[in-house]
Amino acid sequence: MTKEIYLICDNRPYREGMIPSWGLSVGIRDEKGWTLFDMGDDPGTFLHNFAALGGDIREVRQVIFSHLHHDHTGGLGALAGAERAIPVYLPEMISDGEEASLAKQGLMVHHVPPGGIRLEDMWLLPQSQGSPPEQLLVLESGGGIVLLTGCAHFGIENALKTVWERFRRPFELVLGGFHFAFRPFSDLKKTLDLVQTLPVKGIAPCHCTGDKAIETFARIFPDRFFRVGTGWEYDIRASLPSKGGLSERV
């Protein structure tokens, strides 16, 4: 079973005809439809880019928000065209009023517990460090696992350690915001050293990683680095174990 990953929204250009904007949205498509990891900062921008990539909002199966900042949730209004209820997975509790507002938009709110949950061949993993509350998405692949991160406010190095300790599988791809645009540049060394020691096959920093950090990844890991932006695509071949989905290290 093949899955395709699309960078629907990012603040850097990649594919002609797409609209870059400050925000993040990653789409995962398979024969069952689309899973959205964040939705960028604006419904119009999201819908334009999603359509340019062949997306149909009626084919969205579920939405996972890494965290509840506007540049990751601002495109939520685009789901109004789905014409059915869509599950939305949040990394933190929201007020009854906010939940009722989402319900009126046809969204089924699920709060991911601290230990995480599995959705078929994906894990959602809330992170306890840092603020705001944030969760990772880990996806099974034929080459190991794919790790998606929204902003990694808690430290991308902590995300890598957490996922490695839990699954002990090679990272086929690590994609998302690494937040070095807002961290001391000296902090980058810890992540670079960790990537050197872990089985990370591909690394695709974007969004809030910052230009200086992105160019550092490109220089140090030329054979593993992907230069990405709005409209970038990546194909993976999902490989599901016979007993079910992704298994954890015991």
N, C-alpha and C positions, 0 to 999 in steps of 0.2 A: 504494500500500500504506500503510495507516494503522497507526501505532503509538500506544500509550497509555502514559503514564508515571504511575506511582502512587507516592506517598510512603507506604510501608507502615508504617514506624516513624520516629518523630521525638519529641522531648521536648515538643512543643507540640500542643495539640488543634486539630482542624479539623473533622472529620466526626463527627457523633454516633454513638455506639456503638463507636468505636475506642478503643484504650488507648494513650495517650501514655506514653513511657518514654525514659530517657536512652539514646539510640542512634540509628542511622540504617539504613534499608533503603529502596532505591528499586527498584521493579519496572518492567520494560519488557515490554509484552505486544503480540504481533502474532499473525497466524494460525498461526504455528508453535509458539507457547507463550510461556513466560516466561523472561526473563533477569533475574537478581537481582543488584543492585549493593549488596553488604553485606546483613546479615541481622539488624540490631538486637542487643539485649543478652540476649534471653531467648526460648527456643523457643516457650513458651506464648503470650507476647505476639505474637510473629511470626505464629503459626498463627491466632490469633484475628483479627488485623487482615487477614491475607492472605485468610482465608475471607470476611470482611466485604466485601472488595473483589471477590469472585467468583473468587478464586484457588483452584487445586487443586494441591497439592504434586506430584502426578503429572504435571503439565504444565510443570514447571520444566525447561528445557533446559540451563541452565548458570548458574554462580554466579561472580561476580567480586568479590573482596575488595579494597577500596581499600587497606587496611592491616590488620594483625593485632591491633588492640586489641579488647578484649572487647565494647565497645559497638557494634562492627561485625561481630563474628563469633559473638557469644554465642547467636544463634538457630540456629546450624548444626545442632543436634540435630533441628530440624524436618524435615530432609531424610530422616529415617529412614522416613518414610511414602512416599517416592518409588517404592520397589519396583524400582529400576534404578540403574545407575551414572550419576552426574552429573559432568560436568567442572567442576572448580573452579580458577580462575585466581588465582595468588598473586603479589604484587609482590616477594617475597623467598624465598630458600631456607629450608627448614625441615629439621629433623633427620630422619634415616632413621626413627627411632622415631615421630615425629609424623606423617610421611607414611604409615607403616604403619598407624597408628591411624585416619587418615582413610580409607585403603583398606578397612579393616575395616567402615567405615560406608557403603561402596559409592560412595566418591568417587574420581574420577580427577584427580590433582593435576597441574597444569601450572604451571611457573615461567615467568613472562613475562620475556623477555630485556630488557636495558637499552634497546634500540632500539624496543621495543614490538612488538605484533602486531596484525593485522587479523582480525576475526571477522565475515565478511560485511560489513555496513554499519557496523561499529563498530571503533574503534581502542582498544586498551589501551596507555597511555603511562606507564611508570614514570618517576618524577622523582628525579633524583640529589641534589637539595638536601635538607638537613634530615634529621631523624630523627623517627619510624621510616620505613623504606622505604614508599613510597606510590605508587599509580598512579591516573591519571585515566581516565575513560571518555569518548570522543568519539563521538557518534552522528550519522549523516547525517540531515538533514531537508530538507524542501522549502524551508524558509526559511534554510538554511545548515547550521549544526551545533548540536547540544546538548552542553553540557559538564557532566558530573557529577563532583563531587569529594566525597571522604569527610570529611576534616577540613582538608585543605590546610595541614598542619603546615609545609610548605616555603614557604608564602605564596600566597594566592589570586592576588596580582598576578603572581607568577612563573608560575602555571598559565595565566593569561590570555595572558601574553606568549609562553609556549612554544607553546600551541595556535595562536595567531594567526600566529606565524612559520612554523609547520609547514604550515598549511592555507590561510591567507588567505581564510577564509570568514566571513561574518557569524555572530554567535552568536545563534541564535534564542532560546536559553534557557541560563542558567548556574544550576545547582541544586546545593545541597549545603551542607556545613559549611565556613565560611570561617575559623574558629578565632579570631575576634577576642575571644571571651570569655576567652582566655588570652594575648592579645598586648597590648602597650601601645596604648591607644586612638589615640595619635598616628600609629601605623602605618596606620590606616584611610585617611588622606588619600591615600596612594600608590595605593590601589586605587580610590578615588573618582575621582581624576584620570585613571587609566587607563580606567575605564569611560566617562568623558566622551569620550575620544579614540577608542576602539575601537567598531566597529559591534555593540554589545550591545543586542539588542532587548528581552530579558526577563531579569530577575535575581530569583532566588528563594533568598535565604539562609535557612538553617535550622540545626538541631542546635547545633553549638558556636560559631555566629557571635556569639551574645550579644544580649540584648535591646537594649542601647544601640546597637550597630552596626546591627541590623536596622531600628530606627526611623530611623537616619540614612540608610540606603539608601531607606527609604520616603519620607522628606522630600525628599531630593535628586533622586530618580528616580521621581516619582509615576506617570509614564506607562509606566515599564518594570518597576516593582516588582510582585512577586507575594507576597502574604502567605500563607504555606503552613503546613501542620502535618500531623498524622497523618490520612491519608485523602484528601489533596489529589490531584487528577487533572489531567492535561494531555494533550491530543491533538496529535500531530504527524503530518504526512503525509510519509512517507519518499519521497525522490526519488533513485533510483539512476541514476547515469550509465550510458549504454549499454555502456561498456567494463568495468563492474564497480562496485565500491564507492567509498567516499570516496577522493579523490585528494589527494596532498600537493603542496605547492608545490615545484617543482624549483629 
